[in-house]
Amino acid sequence: MDLREVLSTNLRRIRNETGRTQEEMAHLLGVSARYLGSIERNRVSPSVTLLGRFAAALRVDASVLITPV
């Protein structure tokens, strides 16, 4: 599993665990729901800045997002 796949899987899993929809999460991050969906489907890679915003919005350390489960 590559790092981008780990990230997309963890983002989707943690977002679902927190009960947030893609639309809610996208709004918090200031991105479109379509772009967020592309990240979660492993089609695009977010910037490091956006990775930090994901971690803050999900209230986890950024390392959690890139650690295989």
Sequence and secondary structure as in RCSB ss.txt:
>XXXX:A:sequence
MDLREVLSTNLRRIRNETGRTQEEMAHLLGVSARYLGSIERNRVSPSVTLLGRFAAALRVDASVLITPV
>XXXX:A:secstr
  HHHHHHHHHHHHHHHTT  HHHHHHHHTS HHHHHHHHTTSS   HHHHHHHHHHHTS HHHHTS  
